[in-house]
Amino acid sequence: MKFGKRLKQQIQETLPEWKDMYLSYKELKKLVRLISAAPTLLNGSLEYGKAEAEFMYLLNNEIDKFNGFFMEKEEDFIIRHKEVQQRIQIILDLWGPNGSQPSEADYKEEMAKIRKAIVDFHGEMVLLVNYSTINYTGLAKILKKYDKRTGCLLRLPFIQKVLEQPFFTTELISKLVRECESIIDTVFPAEEEAERVKEATEAIVVAGEGIFRNTVAALLTMHQIRNGSSTESPFSLPPLSMPDSDLIQSIQLNFAVPTI
């Protein structure tokens, strides 16, 4: 699939409030065409200079946009992660077997709410990792087009700059994803795991909306982008390193389902 179509699909499948935060790929691609079609600055072309300036301005503006959005979401996720842990402890202390007011019914009801919140929270964090992946990939591709059409060598120095940007650094979010899955494995009884995987599989197969479905699409895209290339280059992303849970395995088993 061409990147432009992949990006459009990802924007359609992400959360509504995220849609304007992705790479302005079409606008950058249009400017590359204008630059390559205009007479060069050596011939005194004002058209070339204007297009070149617009391209660099938009490129740097996109980096600022990615960083601002990513850091805001990252800070929010850190806070929410702590809140989830606190909520679990409060429920255990109040209604758990050794709590001050033991109640199996209240405990199960509140923990069911917690589990749904954790699954949604996990999904949002996966979407943010995908946000980093898809935007980095788009930048690398548009810069490759620029170098090819203009004969300049902008991609390498610019990508070296990108590698130092906050939006590219996903180690903390990946750590929170792993901790989130660890909470699910630790807090919820093992007998619930089969039901959780069954629900996940049904969510993949059944057409519908919701963050879980968006998460499935994001995971598949990341696996395709990071693991799909047979060649490596300085601009290649490393293979996807995410927890190999039963949830992920069920997604991979349903990879060919046409509704995704």
N, C-alpha and C positions, 0 to 999 in steps of 0.2 A: 504494500500500500504506500502511495506517495505521502510524504510528510504533511503536505498541506491538508490532505483528506484526513489523515490520522489526527492532526491537531484539531480540525473542525469537529471530528467525532468526539474527541476528549472534552472539548468545550461544551458540547451538547450533553455529555454524560456526567459533567461535574455538578457541584452544588450551584444553585442559581446565583448566589452572591459572589461566586468566584469567577464567573464567566468573563468579566472585563479585565482580569488580572493576568491573562495568558499573553504570550508573545504576539505582537502585531505582525505576523509573518507575511500576510498579503501586502501590507504597506511597505515593508522592508524589501520584499521581492520586486515590487513595482519600482522602488527607487534604484535598485540594482540594475534593472532594465534601462532606466533613464540614464544612469551613469555610463553604462556600456554603449548606449546608442549615441551619446553626445560627443562632440569633438573634444579632445583632451585639453587640459589647461595649457599645454605646450603651444596649442594653436589659439590661445586667448579665449577659450570658450567660457562665457559666464554661465551658460546652461549647465555645463559639467560641474563647475564650482558650486553652484546652488544645490544641485542634486546630491553632490558629495557631502556638503555641509548638512543637508537635511537628513541624509542617511546616518551620519555620525551622531547627530543630535538625537535622533530617534533610538539608535542603538544604545547610547548611554542612558537615555531616559527609561528604556525598557529595563535595564539593569537596576536602576533606582526603584522602579515599580516592583520588580521581583523581590528585591531586598526588603522593602517596606512591608509588603504583604507577608512575606515568609516570616520575618522577625515578629510581626504582630501575632500571627497564628502560633508560632513557636512559644511565645510568652504565655499566650492563652492556654496552650496545651500543658505547659508545666504546672500552671495553677490548677487546671482541671484534674490533672493526674493526682495531685496532692488531695484535692477535694474528694475524689473517688475513694482513696485510701482511708480518709477520715470518716466518710459515710459508712464504709464497711465496718470500721472499728466501732462506731457508735451503735450500729445494729447488733453487732456481736455482744457489746457490753450491756445492751438493753434487753434484747429478746433472744439472744443465743442461749445454748444449753447451760452455760455458766454465767449468764447475764443477771442483772438485778431484777428483771421481770420476765423470766423465761416464757416464751410463747412460740410454739412451733408454727402456728398459723401466721402470726405477724412476722415472724422471722422469714418464712418462705415468701410471703407477699412482698416484703421490702427487698429481699435479695433478688427476686425476679426483676424488680424495677432496676436494681443496681446492674444486673447482668445486661439488660437492654441498653442501659446508659454506657456500659463499658464497650459493648459491641459497636455502638454508634461512634463512640470516642475513638476506638481502634480504627474504624473506617475512615474517619476524618484525617487521622494521622497518616494512614496509608495514602490517602489522596494528596496530602502535602508532599510526601516523598515523590509521588508521581508528578506533581506540579514541578518540582525541581528537575526531574528527569526529562520531561517533555520540553521544558523551556530551554534547558541546556542543549538538548538535541537540536532544537530549532535554531538556536544561535550558531551552533557549529555548522549546520547545513546552509544557512543564509550567508555565512562568512565564506564557506567553500564556494558558493555561487559567485560571491563578490570577487574573490581571488581569481577564479577561472575566467570571468568576463572582463575584468579590468587589467589582469596581469600583475596586480599588486599583491603584496603578501601581508594581509591584515589578520588572517585567521589565527596564526600561531601566537602573536603577541596579545591579541585580544582575548583568546581563550585562556592564556596564562593569567590574565587579569581576572577572568571569570572564575577560575579555580579557587581564587582567594575570596570570593564574594560569599556573604552569609547564606544566600538562597541555595548555593551549591553544597553547603556543608550540612549534610543530613544525619550525621552520626548521632546527635542528641535525640532527634525524632525517632530514628531507628531503635535507639535504646529504649525510648518510652513505649514503642510498639512491642518490643520484646517483654518489657515489664508488664504491660497491659495483658498480654497473653499469659504470662506467668500468674497474674492475679486470677484470671479465669480458671486456669488449671488448678490453682491452689485452693481457691475459695469454694468452687462448685464441685459437688460430688462427682466421682468418676462415672457413675451410672448415667449422669446427665450428658456426657460427651457424645454418645451415640445419637441422642435426640438433637443435640446442637448441630452435628454434622448433617443429619437428615434435614433439618430446617435450612441449613446452608445450601444443600443440594437443590431443594425445592425452590429456594429463592433464585437460584441460577436459572432453573428451567422455566419458571413461571414469569411471563412478561409483566412488568410493573415498574413502579418508581420506588425510590428510597435510597438511603445512603449505602445499604449493603450492596445493592446492584451496581451503584457507582464504584464501590470499592472493588468489586469483581472485575469490572472493565479496566480499572486502573492497574490492578495486579497483572492482568493479562498483557496490557500495553507495556508495562515495565519489563516483563519477561521477554517480550518480543524485541524491544529496543536493546536491552542489555545483553541478552543471550542469543539474539538472532543473527548476529554478524559472524561470518566465518573468518574475517580478517580483523586484525587489531591495528590501531594507529594511536598517535599521541592524543587524539580527540575522542577515542572510544571510552564509553563508560564501563566500569568493571561489571562483572556478572552480578545479578541481583542477589543480595544477601539478606533474606528475610526469614523469619522462623518457619521451619518446615512442618507446620502443624497439620492436623487432620483437615482443618478448614481449607488451607492452601491446597492440600492434596485433592480435596473434593472439587475445588475449582479447576485444577489441572485436568482431572478426569473428565470434566464436562467442557473442556476447551473448545470442542467442535460444535457445541450447541448453537444453532443459528440465531437465537433470540438475543445473544449478547452483542 
